[in-house]
Amino acid sequence: MAEQLNLIPVSEPLIDGNVLPLVRECVETGWISSDGRFIHEFEHKWSSFCNVEYGVAVSSGTAALQIAVSALRLEHGSEIIMPSWTIISCAIAILEAGCIPVLVDCDPDTWCMNLDEVENRVSPRTRAVMPVHMLGHPVDMRRLIAFAKERDLFIIEDAAESHGAEVAGCRVGGLGDMGCFSFYANKIVTTGEGGMVVTNNREFADRLRSLRNLCFDQNRRFFHTEIGHNYRLTNLQAAVGVAQVERVDAHIRKKRWMAASYRERLKELRHLALPVEREWAKNVYWMYGLVLGDSVPFDAAEFSRRLREQGVDTRPFFLGMHEQPVLRARGLFEGEAYPVSERLARRGLYIPSGLTLTESQIDRVCEAISRILN
């Protein structure tokens, strides 16, 4: 068996000369927990990168989504429209707030939520929309914002996979009422684990800070009038984040170089659909996804198995929310079908996309793909 080419190498972007002095400062000063200068610096640097006034750092991207939905103070049973094809964290955040996720299918080319379907899913109970910028390509927020304003709907962006992606020159995350980020180990900017909510709304920012810290009363310690969470980020993690933000533009250039390299080598394969970039968008290609054409006589799971035999690791695409057993068991999405989401789940995967990927490794991946499909 060939030497395995890992999908997501992360050691190079995490451990370097920029990170170690900051982490050492945390240890030497004793500020290793959920307070310290790097928490505030990380929040400021990332919110400024997104052109947003406030940032609230938390322990994960899932935590960011949860407190963002909770911050809206929606009445029980409110509906929030979201794409079927995404991570289950989006649905969990909605359910945890006592709200109902309402699904739309995704666009077959960008793999983002299909905005044509959003209007048809609005009901008298709809209070918000949760667009997810998928694998580096953004939702057309210009169109969604205009739609939401007409109907007085909140927008919570899930920008976990699209650090630095742009819509008409504006960075995602700062375009809705709140934007949620993940800084998990495989993200363009990482703190190992971690997340952040950004917003221009001071009231939301104050409530987010309360929700992440057990809703302690501001004037009386250990006095609580509301249920909160322990979703704090540590100063150690934030120190890593500060160093990462300083390199985010270089990381994005590497991702776009990687995508261009893959596209040049794979564009002649008639059996594959490759990632796109709309003229109004900047795709940061967090992961490089492939979708098998209908003429290929096997599915993505078999394609992955054959690539692994060639020494190339892959990851599957998401399974649609309407096909998730845990959500179906709750009586959700009964009888609903989302053909594009279903096709992506069965015929899509992503190939090695880490920041340490070299040109020779890209050659190896593409040669393996060509051998299998030809």
BARO-961385 format. One record per residue (C-alpha): residue in one letter; x, y, z. Coordinates in steps of 0.1 Angstrom, whole numbers, padded with zeros to 4 digits, always signed. Example, Ala and Ser with C-alpha at 12.3 -4.5 7.8 and 13.67 -1.06 7.14 Angstrom:
# residues 2
a+0123-0045+0078/s+0137-0011+0071/
END
This chain:
# residues 374
m+0000+0000+0000/a+0013+0035-0009/e+0023+0059+0018/q-0009+0075+0030/l-0013+0112+0021/n-0032+0128+0050/l-0062+0149+0043/i-0057+0177+0068/p-0021+0182+0079/v-0021+0209+0106/s+0013+0210+0124/e+0028+0237+0102/p+0001+0264+0107/l-0002+0258+0144/i+0034+0254+0157/d+0058+0281+0144/g+0078+0310+0156/n+0048+0333+0159/v+0029+0311+0183/l+0054+0299+0208/p+0063+0332+0224/l+0027+0340+0230/v+0019+0307+0245/r+0050+0310+0267/e+0038+0343+0280/c+0005+0328+0291/v+0023+0301+0310/e+0049+0324+0326/t+0023+0350+0337/g-0002+0324+0349/w-0030+0336+0326/i-0039+0303+0311/s-0076+0301+0317/s-0106+0321+0303/d-0092+0356+0310/g-0061+0374+0299/r-0050+0398+0273/f-0050+0374+0244/i-0087+0368+0247/h-0095+0404+0242/e-0068+0408+0215/f-0081+0378+0196/e-0116+0391+0197/h-0105+0425+0185/k-0083+0412+0157/w-0108+0388+0144/s-0138+0411+0145/s-0117+0438+0128/f-0107+0413+0101/c-0144+0408+0095/n-0150+0446+0096/v-0173+0441+0126/e-0173+0460+0159/y-0176+0432+0185/g-0162+0397+0188/v-0171+0372+0215/a-0148+0342+0217/v-0161+0308+0227/s-0150+0272+0231/s-0162+0259+0196/g-0181+0268+0165/t-0211+0248+0178/a-0211+0269+0210/a-0210+0301+0188/l-0241+0290+0169/q-0259+0280+0202/i-0254+0313+0219/a-0261+0333+0187/v-0295+0317+0184/s-0302+0321+0221/a-0292+0358+0219/l-0322+0365+0197/r-0346+0357+0225/l-0371+0340+0201/e-0404+0327+0214/h-0407+0289+0217/g-0417+0273+0184/s-0402+0300+0162/e-0389+0288+0129/i-0354+0293+0115/i-0347+0285+0078/m-0314+0266+0072/p-0299+0244+0045/s-0304+0207+0046/w-0268+0200+0036/t-0246+0212+0064/i-0231+0202+0098/i-0256+0191+0124/s-0244+0219+0147/c-0268+0243+0129/a-0299+0222+0137/i-0287+0215+0173/a-0284+0253+0179/i-0319+0259+0167/l-0334+0230+0187/e-0315+0239+0219/a-0332+0273+0217/g-0366+0257+0215/c-0370+0267+0179/i-0378+0246+0148/p-0353+0241+0119/v-0370+0245+0085/l-0349+0232+0056/v-0341+0242+0020/d-0321+0223-0005/c-0287+0236-0018/d-0275+0250-0051/p-0260+0223-0073/d-0230+0244-0082/t-0220+0264-0052/w-0234+0238-0027/c-0247+0267-0006/m-0284+0271+0004/n-0308+0276-0025/l-0321+0311-0021/d-0349+0304-0046/e-0364+0280-0021/v-0361+0303+0010/e-0391+0324+0001/n-0414+0293-0003/r-0404+0282+0033/v-0414+0314+0051/s-0444+0310+0074/p-0460+0333+0100/r-0437+0316+0126/t-0404+0323+0107/r-0381+0346+0126/a-0346+0340+0112/v-0325+0326+0084/m-0292+0307+0089/p-0271+0308+0057/v-0241+0285+0057/h-0211+0295+0036/m-0201+0260+0023/l-0165+0247+0020/g-0152+0283+0013/h-0179+0296-0011/p-0203+0322+0003/v-0240+0325+0000/d-0252+0355-0020/m-0258+0377+0011/r-0269+0407-0010/r-0299+0389-0021/l-0306+0373+0013/i-0302+0405+0032/a-0327+0423+0009/f-0352+0394+0014/a-0347+0393+0052/k-0352+0431+0055/e-0385+0429+0037/r-0398+0403+0061/d-0381+0415+0093/l-0361+0384+0097/f-0328+0380+0116/i-0297+0365+0098/i-0272+0344+0116/e-0243+0335+0093/d-0225+0302+0098/a-0190+0312+0084/a-0172+0283+0101/e-0158+0270+0068/s-0152+0303+0050/h-0128+0325+0069/g-0121+0355+0047/a-0146+0346+0019/e-0162+0376+0003/v-0195+0387-0013/a-0190+0417-0036/g-0158+0426-0017/c-0173+0423+0018/r-0161+0396+0041/v-0186+0370+0054/g-0195+0368+0090/g-0201+0406+0093/l-0230+0408+0068/g-0259+0395+0089/d-0270+0403+0125/m-0244+0379+0138/g-0217+0357+0123/c-0204+0325+0137/f-0169+0310+0132/s-0152+0278+0142/f-0114+0276+0149/y-0112+0239+0149/a-0079+0223+0139/n-0087+0220+0102/k-0099+0256+0098/i-0080+0283+0079/v-0075+0300+0113/t-0073+0276+0142/t-0070+0275+0179/g-0072+0237+0181/e-0107+0241+0193/g-0126+0273+0196/g-0151+0297+0180/m-0164+0332+0179/v-0195+0352+0173/v-0191+0387+0157/t-0217+0414+0156/n-0223+0451+0152/n-0251+0451+0178/r-0239+0461+0213/e-0270+0445+0230/f-0263+0412+0212/a-0226+0413+0222/d-0234+0419+0259/r-0259+0390+0259/l-0234+0367+0241/r-0208+0374+0267/s-0233+0366+0294/l-0245+0334+0278/r-0209+0320+0273/n-0202+0325+0310/l-0231+0309+0329/c-0251+0341+0329/f-0235+0355+0360/d-0252+0386+0373/q-0230+0416+0365/n-0233+0430+0400/r-0235+0398+0421/r-0213+0368+0417/f-0229+0334+0417/f-0263+0349+0412/h-0282+0337+0381/t-0315+0347+0366/e-0311+0328+0334/i-0296+0296+0321/g-0262+0301+0305/h-0233+0279+0294/n-0196+0274+0302/y-0184+0281+0266/r-0153+0302+0274/l-0122+0301+0253/t-0089+0299+0272/n-0062+0325+0270/l-0038+0298+0258/q-0060+0291+0228/a-0066+0328+0222/a-0028+0333+0220/v-0026+0307+0192/g-0055+0326+0175/v-0037+0359+0177/a-0007+0345+0159/q-0030+0328+0134/v-0049+0360+0125/e-0016+0376+0116/r-0012+0349+0089/v-0047+0346+0076/d-0041+0363+0043/a-0012+0340+0036/h-0033+0310+0045/i-0060+0321+0021/r-0035+0326-0007/k-0023+0291-0001/k-0058+0277-0002/r-0066+0295-0035/w-0033+0283-0050/m-0042+0248-0040/a-0076+0251-0056/a-0061+0265-0088/s-0036+0237-0089/y-0063+0210-0086/r-0085+0227-0111/e-0058+0229-0137/r-0050+0192-0133/l-0086+0179-0131/k-0106+0202-0154/e-0104+0177-0183/l-0120+0149-0164/r-0156+0147-0177/h-0168+0126-0148/l-0162+0152-0121/a-0178+0184-0110/l-0153+0208-0094/p-0158+0237-0070/v-0169+0270-0086/e-0165+0306-0078/r-0193+0330-0088/e-0183+0363-0102/w-0196+0382-0071/a-0178+0359-0047/k-0143+0351-0034/n-0141+0314-0026/v-0114+0306+0000/y-0116+0268-0008/w-0114+0257+0028/m-0117+0221+0015/y-0115+0210-0022/g-0146+0190-0029/l-0154+0167-0059/v-0187+0154-0070/l-0189+0123-0092/g-0209+0125-0124/d-0238+0102-0129/s-0219+0082-0156/v-0194+0070-0129/p-0206+0034-0120/f-0197+0037-0083/d-0205+0061-0054/a-0183+0084-0033/a-0178+0057-0007/e-0163+0034-0032/f-0143+0062-0048/s-0129+0070-0014/r-0119+0033-0009/r-0101+0032-0042/l-0083+0064-0035/r-0072+0051-0002/e-0057+0021-0019/q-0036+0046-0039/g-0024+0063-0007/v-0048+0093-0008/d-0070+0100+0022/t-0105+0117+0017/r-0135+0127+0038/p-0172+0122+0029/f-0196+0151+0024/f-0223+0159+0049/l-0255+0138+0051/g-0285+0160+0048/m-0304+0170+0080/h-0335+0153+0067/e-0317+0120+0066/q-0301+0122+0101/p-0315+0094+0123/v-0314+0115+0155/l-0335+0143+0139/r-0359+0119+0122/a-0364+0102+0156/r-0377+0136+0169/g-0403+0136+0142/l-0386+0162+0121/f-0386+0164+0083/e-0410+0135+0078/g-0416+0129+0041/e-0392+0157+0031/a-0368+0152+0002/y-0339+0174-0009/p-0325+0159-0041/v-0293+0180-0044/s-0284+0174-0008/e-0290+0137-0013/r-0269+0136-0044/l-0240+0155-0028/a-0241+0131+0002/r-0238+0101-0020/r-0215+0113-0048/g-0194+0139-0031/l-0162+0139-0011/y-0132+0162-0005/i-0096+0155-0011/p-0064+0166+0007/s-0067+0203+0013/g-0043+0211+0042/l-0021+0241+0044/t+0011+0220+0042/l+0001+0204+0009/t+0029+0206-0017/e+0027+0206-0055/s+0042+0171-0057/q+0015+0159-0033/i-0012+0175-0055/d+0003+0157-0085/r+0000+0124-0066/v-0037+0130-0057/c-0046+0140-0093/e-0028+0111-0108/a-0046+0087-0085/i-0080+0103-0094/s-0072+0101-0131/r-0062+0064-0129/i-0094+0055-0111/l-0118+0075-0133/n-0101+0066-0166/
END
